[in-house]
Amino acid sequence: MTDFIIKRILKNNDTKAPETRKKAGFIGSLFGILLNALLFVIKFLVGTLIKSVSVIADAFNNLSDMGSSAVTLLGFKLGDRPADDKHPFGHGRIEYLSGLFVSVMIIVAGFELAKTSVEKIIHPEEAAFSLVPFLLLVLTIPVKLYLASFNKKLGKKVNSSAMEAAAADSRNDVLITTATLISTLAVKFTGIYAIDGYIGLLVALFVMWSGISIARETLSPLLGQVPDEELIDKISSVILSGENVCGIHDIIVHNYGPDRYFASAHAEIPADCDILKVHDEIDNLEHKIKTEMGVHITIHMDPVETNNEYVMSLKRKMSEIISGIDTELTFHDFRVVSGETHTNLIFDVVVPNKYKLSDEEIKEKIDKELEENLFTVIEFDRKFT
């Protein structure tokens, strides 16, 4: 049923198309608003009838979910706006900001529910049990399970972290409601009314934890995260397919919203090549990447010696030295400048983040393996992919 509805929504097979994502975001968010509103009314009425703070806490969690869906809907709408003079990369990151705002709402709601639950623990109140409201609460579980499945599949189709977060939140709600039902039964069979407050507190803590988790996931692309490895492999493959390209390094990818990428890369080309011919080739590679992957890329040409045997022998030696230190280390932009008394080896070394050795220690290890008349001039880079 879920797959059928999604197919009806996404008639366009191009799930990265702006109109397709906009439509998916609108329908998914609207679906979430309506179902969460229904669940809030049911749970709030049940909680009021049986005087259960944990049930009411669960109801307000659904209310926050309804607000989350509304903010997600707004994020999709604003994020879809085209680029302008002040925002040349578009407004796609608004979708991430909407997710961050939602996470703050969830954390605040959880905090307020925790306060209420603590009061119930300190001053427990008698809670009535009624079978009909209890069964109504049970029936809300499959509704949330369906909403979780719907958002998960739709989010994967259009690559929306906001919708996938909503799916995870719905699954969490199923666990919360289950805990609430256990609380109601525990109070009925033990007569210990403080149990309701304790379980309500657990529900509140879980809500806050969910909010913090969503905030971390949403902040990651805003701060700048490692790009998808598959995307990097595809970009590298296209560039290396160039007739005159003999190497590639320094690939940097910036994300400005779902499926909105701007990138740069350095392509190594023979120093003695026809520069105009190779420049045209690089332009074609840039166009191919933009057309096939939707990535706006700028490729910088780095000339390297390919026919000088002395330079190539030194480069091979350097490769052995660096891989001998650690296979995680790589180097590029290797040049040789010869003088009367010594020769400078100029190159960049790419070091993983939080590496065990300092730049000075790496340089010292390299220098120890070289003849006295070979000096190194090293620029240390950090990995961006």
Order of alpha helices (4+ residues) and beta strands (2+ residues): alpha-alpha-alpha-alpha-alpha-alpha-alpha-alpha-beta-beta-alpha-beta-alpha-beta-beta-alpha-beta
